[in-house]
Structures are given as C-alpha cells and as structure tokens.
C-alpha cells in the first residue's frame, strides 16, 4: 500500500506502527490471534451415548434376563442388535459437534502490517492489539480492526451479518475477522484478537447452543417406556400366577423372564435405524445430505421453515436483465456469469448499450474470471454483473484497459453514492440514479424509467460519461464534484439477483403441505420484500419487519411471527436464535436454513438446521442436520416429503409389530385366564422366533415404503407416533383377527386329537397344535404386512406391487416358517408341522386379517363422508 495503489486514503495517519519489541511483549500478554479451541465430546463419549440410551438399556436388560433364563443364544442376539445399531449411529453422528472447529479456517494464514515503520507480512497468529494492518481488495480480515485511512473500501460481511451487498466503510468504522475486502484499500488498528473477536463470539454461541431432541426421538422414548412397563408388569403377573398354580418358584421365575423378554420389541430398534438410514440414502440421491439420522423424521415433521434470502431463495449472482438508453430499451439474457447472452433492440440501441456497458465496466473494479472452467465473481457482485454485461455485448474490456489505463479513480462514497474513473480522455461514471441524473446535461425520460424498473424489484444504476478537454487534465488533486459535471447520460441498467427457478413451486408445495415459511435475512427490508413478493413467499397479508422492531418478550415474538409469509430483515445471529426459540415455544417444529458463519448458532437451535452445500461456509455445514448439496430450496421440499414418508413408515411397522405382539401374547392370557387348564399355544422360544425371525424382515420392508402422492397434501399430524387410531387398528381389528384364527387352529387340532379342557395333551399332539398356531400367526403376519401399507385403503386397492422389498420379505418369511416347523429347529422351539386341518385353519388367517382390515377402513371412510 503506502501510496502504491494511487487511491486517496481518507482519515488520520496510522503512523509507523508498533515496534517489534512491543509487538512481541503484547503477544506474550494477550496470546496468539487464534480462535479458542473447542472441547468436542470424545469418540468414547459419543459411542457410549449410542450404546446406553433408554431403548438400548431396555435391550441390555432383556439380554441379561435371557441369560438368567437359560437362553444364551437369545442374549447374544440381543447384544449384537444393540452393538450394530450403536456403531452405525455413532458413525453417522461422529462429526455432528465439530461446527466451531471449522471457524478457524476462516482466518487467513498471513497479514500485512506496518512495524518499525516498515511494511511486513506476518503470520496472523502474531497480530496484537494496536498493530497497524494494511488492507486491499481480495484480503480476508484477520482480526477485529478499527479503520484509520480509507480509500474506497467495500467489505463483504455476509458471513457475519447476512447482508448480501458489500458494506462501504469509512474512517472510524470497525471491520471484523473473517470478512472479505472486495474493493479499495485501508489502514487500520487491531482492536481485538483471538477469543475477543466477533467471530469468536459466534463460535461460543454455536458451542453453547444444544440441539433439541427431535419429535421422533421423544415419541419413541414414550413408546419404549410403555412397552417396558407392559413387559415387566406381564412378567410379574405371570410369575405370581405360576406360584398360585403350584409351579416351583425357580421355574415360574424363568417362565416370567421368558414372557418379559418375548414382549420386548427386539426388532424395533434396527427397524427404526434402518428405515431412517434408507430414507437418508434416498435424500442423498435427491441432493440432501443427512448428518443426523433422526433429522430424517424431524424434517418431515417441520411446520415452519425459516429461510435465508441470498444464496437460498436467490442465486446470489447479480445479473443485468434490462438496459434503457435515450435511444430506446433493450433486454439482456444469459445464464449466471457466463459471458454469452442475447440482447434485444435495434442497431443504434445496441451500439449505445455497448457504449454504456464499456463505461459501466471501466467505472468498476469487479470482474468475472474463469477458474477451472467455471465463471466466478471476483469483487462486488454488482460490478461483476456490469462486466458480464460488457462481455455479452461483445465489448473487450481488457483491451480497452490496456489501451487506456485508469489514471484517476474516485471511489464510491456513501454521500456521493457514485463512483467514477478517468481512462484516456474520458471520465466514466456510475451510481444511484438520483446521484447521477442531476449531473447530466439531459435526462429526458430517465426518471420515469427509474420508477418503472424499481417497481419491478430491479436495482437501478445510471451510467454516464464525459469527454475531457486537455485543460481538464490532469485531474489529480481535484475533488470528485469538480470532475463529475456536465455528463452525457448513456442510460440505465436494471440489475436483479435472480430467484432460483424452482423456488416459487417449492414454496407452493410447502404451503399445500401445511408448512409455514418465513424469510429471515440480514438484508435491507425493501430488498427482502421485493424478493419475497417475486418468489411468492409474501402472504396475502404482507408482514415485513426489522429485528430492531421485534418485541423483547419471547411469547409476544412467537405470536407476532406465527404468520405464513412473514419477512424479517436486518437480522443478527442473536436475532435468529430468538426467532427459532420463539417459534419452537409456540409448538412449531422449526427448520432454519443458512449458509454463513452467522447462521451457525441458529442452525443448532432449530429442530432441523439446513445448510447450503455449494455456497455455504464450513461452519454452517458442520452445524446443520441437513446439507443441500445443490443449494436448491426445492430440495427442502423433497426432504420434507421423504421425512413424512419415513414417519408414515414408522407408524406402518409399529402397527405391524404391535399387531403381532397381540397374537403372541394371547396364548399366555388364555392360559392365565383358564388357571392353567388351557395349554400354552406358543412357547416363549416360539414367540422369540416370531419376533426376531419372521417378524423382522417384513417390518424392515415396510420401513422402505415409497412416498405416495398424498404425502405432501395437507398438514401432517405428528403429535403422537402411537395414537388412538393406531391402537384401535392394533387391539380392536388386526390383532384380534390374528389371535382368533391362531387360537381356533390350536384348539381344533387338539380337539380332533381327543383333548378335553383341563386334560394334559400328549407331547406330539401339543406340538402339532402349537405348529398350527405358529403357522396361523406367520400367515397372519403376511396379510398384516400388506394391510399396514395404508391406513385408509384396503389391500385390494393398494395392491401387492409397489414395494418389491416386501414381496421378498414375505417369501423369506414363508421359508422361515418351514424351517421353524422342521427338525432340528422344531425340537428346540417346541412345534411341529400341523395336520391338514391345522394348515387349512391357519391359512384362514390371511382372509381374516384382510377382511377385518377392509371392514374397519370402510367404516372409517363412511364416518368421514358423513362428518
């Protein structure tokens, strides 16, 4: 710097800087300029959390009881289930708490300072308070600085504030670590380093914010607790009854243990885990990367999406879409920053547009560059858009720069609201229309055109030029006001940050699904309103707020924001946290999107943090539960759909599990109710074979049921995973249908063999009858699996196609039925192949379950039509 750039630095001199000795002393006192190292949980801690949560503890208890009860094989099987699930979940969530570490990558490796009166490049770790730092375009700010000398400085603070436009800074302002200098130069004093910076404050907020438990996790805990209570109560009741019936205490205890273990849903944990994993895989194919498995269901339960603007709803790629000149208007089209595009207008208009584009580019420093085959922005996005306009008009800006280098530049000033540059014998000016038009010799029609473009939500710039006479040169030392006069108006440019093309439909899909949407942005409220209206987010009753006007009371804030289509502008990181908490306190499941450092704490506070994968920072991605690999807002809708489908699938296989548990428990209830005079239709080992053998694969297949067209129609009720409707199906329809056929087949085989109530059947007769009951339950499972594919349509309407996994699972189930009824497993489990009558009666379980399910759904459908 030191005058090398030729820009006029405004402010008080920064002096010669610290001495090397003083800098070394302060480094010892204050410590290095690095962010505090977070203390993430150890791998052992995360692994233990997966191995010893409530459900896992229940299974550990079941394994212990199985070992005590003389069933070591079952104990080993349960332990394997816990270990496999724990390791799988640990691998998925190993990096979930690493958000703060990525913040350190935002600091540059070196900084330019002045010490002992000399310009030096030093490691950022060695910066100390009161160091003089020299900044220029392209630098990342290395500490919190107070500006002293400023020359046209513009800073991109979007990662900290969410403001999409670079901020023009002046002497006395502060700039913060982690931000970018996109234009100009400056000298500044270091005012805060390391843990005292604004960046460190955000890191601390991110670490301090604990992620809430998802709806699925909370509801599964309630279900498992209820099952645990039922299992222990049933075991205790059967133990007491066995003593009353004269069974030895040791034998009664083992019998009670077997009943308790049989009632524990060993297959539920792997079914839930694998269902979530399958959904996560589907989401990844749709460009949504899941970082926490339970986020799959949480995103489906979302009732409120708080979306950022820049880079989420918009492409964060400003583009000139319309040009007006005194000779006429022209439209401009093109994709992104590609220099290829098309324009409309007559020959003279096109010539004037080309002249305007050249002048606008020469009055700017932002440029588009091709990096590894992709066109990217270097500098202010608005200035880059002007450079792209010139390239699309066929103007060779580089050649003109070589021919006529800039001799004098008047940087943008917040008071002047324009900037200009002298190249050769011409002065080129661009700026806000109200700051440029009054300086032009003629501006007929321009004011009206500014109003028309602004009403369309375009950002409007005026471009002008002035040929310079020899006596005007040199301009060095002149004030800008003396040079920027008597201008020739070349025209106006209309610039937009285009919305993503699929955002409007995505927002409409969310609303059809009963999901409310809010825009939460650090941008200007006028800009936010325009974009919200353009993408269809602004509701019928527009509500646009600034954070400074929000109530301090959380309840009042939640009530105010609980409004579809609300826009909240000028939001700080602390404000995002308050918004997420207030909406969650209102009972909403909140999904918060973001891409900047400033979004990290709010992403962790929300039920589902959604980060942008392409344009987002590492901090946002690490703090999020869901990362959009394509940055498309529409991918959120896909994720919500998959999450809803997963929730429905969990209800499906819960219905399936619990229905079969009814059939499995019925023989014990009948035995107990008869005082032991009615033989047990199923042994404890047969029940366990049903749970871990024939029951598991169809349940897993139901967990992979694909989404259907009704998934995104209407609000999703996720207040209870197990509700009255599900319990009615289980205990009033499907379970009794299986149980009746089961006990009928068992009783008929015994009666045909000559058994009478109270008598002790022979071992062979009991084994054949038990085989008939076992077969009835397995065949009933087969029909139950297809009945559970829908809560509203019977099997005949759903059909047997559409889920190939289920067809394969049913085929394996039939094979296992044969294996369990044949030696050597039959001798271990206690059953044998039933006689022909037993097979016929067992097969009736299929139509019995299907017809009971169809009748129940028909009654419910008629009630809905009547109501």
N, C-alpha and C positions, 0 to 999 in steps of 0.2 A: 504494500500500500504506500504510505508516505509520499503521496502525490503521484505515484506511478500510473494510476488509473485516469488521471486528469479530471476527476469529478470534484466539484466544490463541496468539501466536507463542512457541515454547519454545526457549530457548537463551540464549547470551550476546550482548549487543548488538553489532551490526556497526559502530556508530559513525557518524560523519558522512561517511565515505568519503575518497578521495584528494582532494587539491586539483587544480584544473585544470592548474596548472603542473607538478605531479608526474606527472600522467597524460600530459601532452604529452612530458615528458622520457623516461618509460618507453616511450612509443610509438616514439620515435626509437631507443632502445636495442634493444628487442625486436622491432620491426617490427609491421606490421598483423596483426590477427587474421583471417588468411585461410589457407586450406589451400595448401600448396606446389603450384605449377603443374606438372603432369606434362609430360614431353617426349615426346609421342607420335611415332611414326615419321612422316616426311613422306610426302606423297602420292607423291612421286617414288620414295621407297624402297619403298613398298608395290607400286607399279606395276612396278618393276624386279624385285621378288621373284616376280611372276607371269609375267614375261617370260623369266626366266633360271633357273628351277628345272631339275632334271635332265632331265625329259622335254622341256621347251622347248629346252634346249641340244642334245638329240639331234636335234630337228627343225631347229634353226638349222644344225647340221652337215649334215643331209640337204639343206637348201636350198642351202648352199654347194657341196656336191658336185654337185647337179643343175645349178647354174650352170656349174661347171667342166666338167661332162659335156656341155654344149651343150644343156641343156633348161631355158631360162629361164622358159618357161610354168609348168613344174612348180615351179621355185624360187619364183616369185611366189605360186603356190597354197599352198605350204607356209608361206610367210611370213604370208599372210593368215590361215591357220588359227591360227598362234601369236598374232598380234596380236588377233584377235577373241576367242580364249579368254582371253588375258591381261587384256584390258579388261573382259570380262564378270566374271571372278573378282575383279578389282580393285574393280569397282563393288559386288560383294556384300560385300566384307570391309573397305571403307573405314572403317567406324565400329567395327571389332572391338576396337581398342585404346583406346577412349575411356572406359573404365569410371571411372577415377579422376576425370576432369573432372566427372562428374555429382555427385560427393560435395559439391562446393561449393554446389550448390543446396539442401543440407540446412541450411545456416546461415541464420538469419533476417536480414532487412535491418536491423533496429534492435533495441536492447536498452534496458531501463530500469535506470538506475544512480543511485547517490547520490554526488554530488561536491560538495565545498564545503558539505556539509550540506543540499543541495537535491536533489530528485528531478528527473532529467533523462532524456530519451530521446536516445540517441546511436547513430550507425551502429555495427554490430558490429565493423567493421574497427578502430575506435578503442578497443576494450576492451584493457585492460592488466592485468598481474598486480596483485592486491590491490585491484582495483576492487570496489565493493560493488554486486552485481546484485540487483534485486528481481524475484522470480518470482511468477506467479499462473497459475491454470488457463487453458489454451489457449496458453501461451507455449512456444516451442521454445528449448531451452537453447542459448546462444550460445557457450559456452566450457566448459572443464572447471572446475567450481565446487566449493568446499567449503561445505556448508550451515552457517549460524550460527544463524539463527532459523527455526523450522519451525512451520507451522500446518496440520496435516492434509495434508501434501504426498504426492502419489502421482505417480510418474513412469513413463511408458511407455518402457521400454528395449528393446523387442522388436527394433528395427532393429540394435541393437548386440549383444544377448545372446541373442535368440531366445525369451526368457521372455515368454509371452503375457499374463500378468497384470501390471498396474501394480505397481511396487515402492514400498512405503511407506518413506519416508526420514525420518531424524531428524537432529538437530544433530550435526555432526561427519562425516556421510556425504558422499561425493562424487557428483555427478551430471555427466554427460558431454555434450559438444557433440553436437547432432543429436537428442537425446532430447526427449520431449514432457512437459510438465506437464499431467496430466489432472485433478488435483484439488488444492485447497488453495493455500497460498502460502508463500513463504520469502524470506529474505535470505541471500546467500552471497558469499564472497570468490572472485575469479577466481584460480585456481591454475595454469592452463596455457592458452595461446592458440595459434592457428595450427598450425604444424607440431609443436608439443609435445603436442597433444591426442590422446585415444584415437582419435578419428575419423581423424586424420592417420596414426596407426599402421596402421589398417586400409587406408587409401589406399595406404600404402607397400607393405603386403603384397600388395595387389591388383596394383600395378605390377610388383612383383618376381617374381610368380608367372608363369612361362611356360607357355603352353598346350601340352600334349603333342601330338605328331603322331598323327593317327587311324590305326586299323588299315588303312583303305583306302589312305591315302597311303603308308604303309610298304610295303604289298604291291605297289602299283602301281610304286613305285620298283624293287622287286626284279624285277618282270616286265619293265619297260622296260630295266633293265640287262642282263637275259638276252637280250632281243631285240637290243639294241645289240651285244652280244658276237657273237651269231649273224650279224647283218648284216655286221659288219666282218670276221669270220672267213670268211664265204662270199665276200665281195668279194675278200679277199686270196687265197683258194684259187682262185677263177676267174681272177684276174689271173695267178697262177703257171701255171695250166693253159693259159691263152691263149698265154703265152710258149713253153711246151713244144710247143704245136701250131703254132708258127711265126707267130702273129699279131703284127703290129707292136706295139711296146710302147705307143705312144700309143693305138692302137685297143683294145688289151687293157685299158689303164687305164680308158678311157671305158666299156668293157663292164663292168668290175668295179664302177665307180661306179654304173652303172645298176642292177646286181644289188643292191648295198648299199642304195641309195635305195628300190628296189622292196620290200625286206624290212622297211623301217621302217614301222610301222603309223601312217601319217599320220592316218588316220581315228579312231584310238583316243582321242586327246585330246579332240576335240569330242564324241565319243560319250559318254565318261565325264562331261564337263562338262554336256552337255545332259540326260543321264539324271539326274544329281543335281539339276539345275535343275527338271526336270519333277517329280521327287519332292518338291522343296521347295515347288513350287506346289501339289501335292496336299495337303501338310501344312498349308499356309496355309489351304486351304479347310476343313481339319479343325481350325482354330484353333491350329495350332502354327507359329510363325514361325521360320524357319531364318535365322540370322545368318552362318553359315559353311557353305559348300556341303559340305565333307567331313564336317560333323556329321550329314548325312543318313545316311551309311553308318555312322558311329560310333554313333548312337543305335540303329541296328538290330543292331549287334554287342554292345550292352550286356549284361553278365552280372550286374551288381549295381547296383540303384537305391538311393541314399541319399536318403530323403525327409524333408523338414521336416514338422512336425505342423500348427502353426497356419497357416491360410490355404492349406494344401496338401491335407492329408488332411481337415481340418475347414474349416468355412466362416468361422471367426473372427467368428462372430455368436452371442454367447451368447443363450440363449432359455430362458424358464421353461416347462417341459413338464409339471410336476406341482405341485400345491399340496395340503398337508394342513392341516386345521383340527381343533380338538377336536370339531366337529360332523360331520366327515366329510372325505373326499378328493375332489379334482376334478382332471380332466385339462385341459390347455390346449394348443391347437394354433394354428398360424399360420405364415406364411412370412416368414423373415428379420425385418426390423424393421418390417414392415407392421403398423399398429395394429389391423388387422382380424383376428379369430380366433374360435375357438369353444372353449367350455368344457363340461364335464360336471358333474353334481351337482344336488342338489335346490335348491329356492328358498332355504331358510335357509343352506345351504352356500355358495351363490353370493353371498348377501349378506355372509357372513363373508369370502369370498375377496376381494370388492370392498373391504371394510374393510382387510384385510391388504395389498392392492395399494396402497391410498392411503397407509397407514402406511409401507410399504417405499419408495415413491417420495418421500415427504416426508423420509425419513431419508437420502436420496441426493441427489447433485447432478448425476449423469449424466442426460442427456436425449436422446431421439431427435428429430431435426429433419428436415423435408422440404426438400431442396435440389435445385432444378431437377427437381422431380417425383419424386425418389428419397429414400426414408427412410434417413438415415445416422446414425451414432452421434456424439455429442458428449460425451466424457468416458469414464469407466470402462465398458467393455462390459458388466460385470456389472450396474452400476447402470442402464445403458440398458435392459437386459433387464427390470429391475423397472419402469421407466417404461412400457415397451411392455406389460407385464402389466396395469398400471393402465388403459391406453388400451383394451386388449382387453376389460377388464371394464366398460367404459363410464364410468370414473371421470375426471372433468375435473380433472386435477391443477393446471392453470394457474389455473382459477377458485378452487380452494382456496388456492393460493399468494397470490392477490390478496386473498382474504378473510382468510386467516390467515398473514401473512408470518412467516418464521423469525426469532425473536428471539434465540435462543441455539443454537449448534451445538457439539456435542462431536465433533471429528473422529475418524476411525478411528485407533486406536493399536495397534501390534503386540502390546503387553502385554495390553490390554483385549480386542482382537480384535472390536470392535463400534464402531458409531458411532450417534449419536442427535441429534435436533433437537427444539426446542420451537417449536410453531406454535400460536398462540392459547393455549388452556388444556390442551393435550395434549403429552405427550412421546412421540415415536416412536423406536423402537429397532430396529436390525437388526444381525446379526452372526453369528459362528460359533455353532452350537447349544450347544456346551459353555461358551460365554461368556455366553449369553443365558438359557438354560433355568434355571440355578440362581437367577436373579434374579426368576423368575416365581412368582406365588402358587400356580399349579397348572400342571403339565406332564405330566399323566397320558397315557401312550401316546406321548409325543413322542420319548423316547429310542429306543424300538423302531422308530419310523418313520424316525428319522435313520439307523439301521443299514440299514433296507431300501432307502432312497433311495441311500445311499452305495454299497451293494453293486451298484447298477445303474450306477455311474460318474457319478452326478449330484453336482454341487457343492451342498451344502445350506446354506441360511441360515434362521435363526429370526427372526421378526418379532413385536414386542410393542409395547404402548403403556401409557401411564399417565395417567389424568386428573389434572390438577394442581389443588390447592386454592389459594385466594387467598393463604394464608400460605406456599405454596411459591414464590411469585413475588416479586421477580424471582430467576432462577437465576444471574444474572451473578455471577461470583466463586466460585460453588460448584464443587467438584470433581465430575467425572462420576460417581464412585462414589456421591456423596450424592444425585444426581438419579436414577440408573438403579437403582431398587429398587422392590419391590412391584409388578412389572409384570404386566400381563394378556397372556398368550400368545395371539396371533392365529393363529399357525400356522407352518408350514414351507414353504419353496419349494425345489423341485428344479430346478437350472439345468444346462443342457448346452451345450457348444459343438458343435453337431451335425456329424457327418461329412458330407462331400459324398455325395450319394445314390448315385453310381456308383462310389465308391471300392472297396467290397468286391468287386464283379465285376472291376474293373480289376486289383486285387491278385491275384485268382484267375487272370486271364488271363496276368499276368506269370509266375506260377508254372507254368502249363501250358506256357509258352514256355521254361521253364528259367531264368528270371531271378530272382535272389535280391533280397530287399527288406529294408532296414533303416530304422528311424526314427531320425533324428539331430536332436535338438531341444535347445533351451536350457531347456525347461520342467522342471517337477518330475517325478521318476521315477514317482510314483504317478499323476499325471495322464497321463503318456505311456503307462504300462502300460494304463490304462483305455481310452484311445482306441485303442491298438493292438489290444487284445482286441475292441473293438467293431467295428472295420473288418475284422477277420480277418487282421491283419498278424502278430500274436503267434503264433509257431510252436508245434508240439506240445510242444517242449521249451523253455519260455519262458526267455529270457535278457534281463534288464533290468539295464543297467549305468549308472554315472555316470562322467563323464570323469575325475574325481579317482581312480577305482579302476582306470583303464586302465594297462596296463604301459607303461613308457617305451621299451622295445625295439620297433622297428618290426616285426620278424619275429614277435615274440610277439603284438603288437597285431593284425597281419593274421590270424594263426591263430585268435585269440580271436573276431574279428569275422566271420570267414568262415563265417557261420551264417545261414541263412534265418530272417527274422522277429526279428532281434535289435533291441533298443531301447537307444539310448544317450542319456541325459538329461544336463542341465546342461552342454551342450557349448559351448565358447568358439570364436571364429573360428580360433584356432590349433589347437584340437582337431579341427575339421572338416578342416583341411589335413592333419593327421596321419592321420586316418581315410582320406581319399582316397588319400594316398600309400601307406599300408599295404596297402589293398585292391588298388591297381594293381600293387604289388610282388608280390602273390600271383598276378598274371596276369589279374586281372579288368579288364574294360572298365567303368569306373565312370561312372554318370550321377548327378550331385548336384543336387538341387532346392533352391531357396531363394528368399526374397523380400526379405530385409533387407540392410542395409549389411554386417552381419557375415558374410553369405554370399558376398560378392564374391570374396575370395581362393580359397575352396574351389571356387567355380564355375569359376574359371580353371584350377585344378589338376586337376579331374576331366577325364576324356576327353570328357564332354559335360556342360556346365553348363546346367541347366534353370531358368529364372526364371519367376515369376508375372507375367503381363502386366497384370492388373487391380489386384491388391493389392500387387504388388511395388514396390520402390524403383527409381529410375533406375539406381542403381549395380548392382543385381542384373541388371537387364535388359541393361545395356551389357556386363557381364562374361560373360553367358551366350552359349551357342551356339544355344540353342533357347528361345523365349519362348512360354509357354502363354497365348494371348490370352483364354481363358476361365477360366484358373486351375484347370481340372479335372484331377485326377490321371489320369482316364481318357484324356485327350488324350495323355499319355505313352505309353500302350499303343498308341494309333493311330500315334504317331510311330515307335515300335519296329517296328510292323507294316510301315509304309511303308519304314523303313530296311532291314528284312530283305528286302522285295521288291526294293529297289534293289540290294542285294548280290547277290541271285539274278539280277537282270537284267544286272549287270556280268559275272557268270560266263557268262550266256547269250551276250552279244555277244562276249566273249572267245573262247568256244568257236567262235562263228561266224567271227570274224576269223582265228583260228589255223587252222581247217579250210581256209579258202580260201587261206591262205598255203601250206599243204601242196600244194594243187593248183597254185598259182602257181610254186612252187619246183621242182616235179617235172620240168618240161621242161629246166631248167638242169642238174639232177642227171643226167638221162638223157643229155644232150649231153656232159656231162663224163665220165660213165662209159663212153661209147662212143668217147671220144677225138676227138670232133668229127665222127664219121661219121654220127651221127644228127642231123638238123636240129633247130633250136630250134622247139618247137611254139608258143611265145609269145615275142613281143619284149618288151623292157624297157618300152616305152611301153604295150603291151597290159596288162602287169601293173599299171602305174600307173593305167591306165584302170579296171581292176577294183577297185583299192584305193580310189580317190577317187571313181569314178563309180558302178559298180553295187553295190559293197560297202557304201557308207556309209549309204544310206537304210534298208535292212533292219536294219542294226546299230542305228541310232537308234530304229527301231520296236521292236526287242527291248528297248531300254532303257526303253520305256514300258509293258512288260507289266504288267498289274494284279496286285495281290496275290491269292492264292487261299486257300481255307480252311485249307490245310496250312501256311501261312506262320508261324502262331503255335502250331503243335503241335510240341512237343519243342524241345530245345536247338538253337541254330544254331551250326554249326561254321564259324567264320570264321578259323581259324588260317592258312589258305592260300587265297588267291584262285585260284591255279592249283595244283591237287593232282593226285595220280596218277589219280584218276577222270576229271578233265577231260582230262589228257594222253592217257589211253587212248582216250577218245572221239575226240580230235583226230587223233592219229597212228596209232591202230590201227583205227579204224572209219570215221568220216566223211571224213577227209582222203584215205585210200587209195581209198575208193569214188569220190570225185570224180576223183582222179588217174587211176585205171584207165580210166574212161569217157573222160576227156579224151584220154589217150594213144591209146586204142583208136580213137576217132573220127579223130584226126590221122593215125595210121598207115594206117587203112583208106582214107581219101581219097587219100593218097599212093600206096598200092599199086595202087588202081584206076586211078590216072593213069599207072602204069607205072614208078614209082620203085623202085629197089633199094638195099639198105643200102650206104652208102659213096658213092653217087652224089649229084650236086648236082641237086636238083629245080629245075624251071623256076620263075620268079617267080610265074606265075599259079597253078601247082599248089600251091606253098608257101603262097600267100596263101589259097587255098580251104581247104587243110588246117588252116592256122592259125585260119581263121574257124570251122571245125568244133570245134577245141579250145577256142577262146574261148567259143563258144556252149555247149559242154558245161560249162565252169566256171560260166557265168552261170546256166544252168538248174540246175546242182547247187547253186549258192547259194540259189536259190529254195526247193528242197526242204530244204536245210540250215537255212534260216531257220525253217521250221516245225518241223523236228526239234529245234531248240535251244530251243523254247518250254518244254520239260520235260526234266528229267534222268532221269525214271523212266518216263514214259508215252510210247508211240509216237504218231505223228501221227494215226493213226486214232482214238485215244481222246481226244486233245487237241482235234482238230477244227481247222478253218480259221477259225472265228469267235472272237470274244472280244477280238481286237486289231485294230481297224479300221485303225490306223496301218500295221500290217504288210501288210495287203491293198493299201493304197495304195502302199506302198514297192515291193512286188513288181510292181505294174502299171507304175510308173515304171522299174523295172529292165528290164522287157521292152521298153519304149520305147527305153531307152538301148542295149540290145543291138542293136536295129535301126539306131539312129543310128551306133553304132560300126562296123557292118559295111557301111555305105553311104558313098559319097563325100559330103563331102570327108574325113571322119574316117578312113575305111578306108585311104586312101592314106597318112595320117600314121602311123597305128598299125601298119599292115603286115598287115592281114587283109582278107578279102572274104567275101561270102555263100557258105556251103558248098554243095556239090551236095546233091541229095535224100538220098543215102546218109549224108552228113555230118550233115544235120538229124536223120535217124532215130536215128543212133548218139548224137548229142549229147543228144537227148531222153531217152535211156535213163539219163541221169544222175539224173533225178527218181526213178524207181523204185529205182535202185541205191542212192541215199542213203537213201531211206525204208526200204527193206528191210534194209539193213545196220544202220541205227539201231534198227529194230524187233527184229532178231535179237539185237543186243547188249543191249538193255534186257530182253528176255525171258530171256536167260542170267543177267543180274544178278538179276532177280526170282526165278528158281528158286534161285539160290545163297542169297539172303536167306531164302527159305522153308525151305531145308534147314538153314541155320545157326540 
